[in-house]
């Protein structure tokens, strides 16, 4: 890069086109990931209305420059800003909050309605008790919940503080 481009971040510079405009696709993707850590790949595509190949090219470039991190979450790829801002449990809770069933499980557990957990979620989301239990088991595998059954399941202590902080931030 020459002297005229040293004041812009390297990940926004294109050797073919020089300095990118302020509203470049790459910058928009970066801003979305900053605002919505844990957003999955298709979520980015929908938000900016771009094709998969375009978003894939720019997310790969952002990862190459170390500006964002991609993490596999089942069949999704979730993206987070780089740095030590999000530890493993925070990323797992962010991912859980983006799944309706798991978000409700966390909300019910925080409110202390543990005894009716399965029935409440089944009735509200119109899903089977097996589906609720599957999500509880996945959250336990991911280190978000502890306990043996729905009567004793709870959010890990560190997770409760993270959940509270994330929900307060969403309310802003």
N, C-alpha and C positions, 0 to 999 in steps of 0.2 A: 504494500500500500504506500501511496505517496503522502506527502505532508498534508494535503487537503482532506484526506480521509482518516487521519489519525485520531480525530476527535469523535468519531462514531464507533460503536462497538463492532468488532470484527465480524460477528455473525450477521450484521446487517449490510455488510459490504459484499458486492458482487463484482468479481474481476471483469465480467463481460459488460456490465452496465454501470460500473462505478458506484457512486453513492445512491442508495435507494431512496425513494420518497418516504416521507414520514408514515404513510399508511401502507407500507409494503405488506404483503401477505405474511412474510416471516415475522414482522413486528407485531402484526395482529395476533398471530398464533402465540407468540411469546407473551403478549399481554393477557390473552385468554388463560393461558396456563398459570400466569402470576395471580390472576383474579380467581380462578377456579382450580386450585391444585387437585390433582386426582382425576381430572376430566379424561374421559377415554377418547380414543382416536376418532371414532365416528361422531362423538359429540362435538369435536372441533370441526369436522367436516360440515355438520349440520349448522353450527353456529355461524360459520363464515361463508357457507354456500359454495364451497369449492369441491372439486373432484378428489377422490381418494389419492390419486397419484400426485397431485399438487401438494396436498397436506403431508403425504408421506415424504416427499422430497424435502420440504421445509422442516419437518420434525427431525428427520435424519441429520440435516445440516445443523440444527440447534443442538442436537445431542453430540454431534462431532465436535462442536466448539465447547462442549461442556456446560452449556447454558441451562439445559433441561435434562431430566432423567426420565427414561421410560421404564415402566415396570409391568411385567405380565401379571394380570389378575384374571385367572380363569381364561376365558376366551377374549378378554379385552386387553388392550395396552393402555395403561394409565400414565399420564405425564405429570411431573412435578418440577418446580424450579430447582435448580441445583443448589448445593450447599447443605449445611447441617440443619436446615430449618425443620425438616420432617424426619423424625426417626422412624423405625419400622412400625412401631405400634400406632403412631400418628397416621402413617400412610394407610394402615389397615382400617383404622376408624374412619378416615376420610372416604375410603372405598366403601365401607359398610354404610355410611350415610348417603351414598348415591344409589343404594339398592332399597326400594320401598319397604320390603319385608324386614330387612336388617335395621333400617332406620327406625321402624316402629318397635322392633324388639328392644333396641337401645332406649327409646323414649319410655317404653313401659317399665323397663328395669330401673331407669332413673327415677320414675315416679313412684316406684315401690309396689306396683301392682303385680308382683311376681306370681301369685297364686293363680290368677286368671290369664296368664301370659298367652298360652296357646289358644284358648277360646276367644279372647279379645282380638287377637290378630286374625284368627280364622274368620270371625264375624265381620271385622272391619275391611279386610282385604279380599274376602271371598276366596280363600285358599284352603287347602286341606291341612289337617294336623301333621301329616307326614312332611308337607312342604315347610311348615313352620319349624319342625324338628330338624330338617335338613339344614336350614339356615342357621339354627342354633349350633349345630355340630360344626358347620363351616366356620362360624365365628370363634368357636372354641379352638379349632385347628389353627386358625390365624392368630390366636393369642389375645383375642379381644374379650372373650368370656371365660369364666371358670365355673366349675360345678358339675354335678353328675346328672341331674335331671332338671326339668323346668321349675321344680319347686326350690332347688338350691342354686340355680344358675345366677350368675352376677357378673357385672362388668368388672374387669380387673381394676384395682385401685388407681393405678396410673391412668388407665383408660377413662375413668370417670372424670378426672380433671381435664383431660384432653377433650372429651365429649362436651363438657360444659363450656370450655373455651371456644370450641368450633361453633357450637350453637349460638353463643353470644355474638360471635363474629358474623354469622349468617343473619342475625337479627339487626345488625347495624345498617 
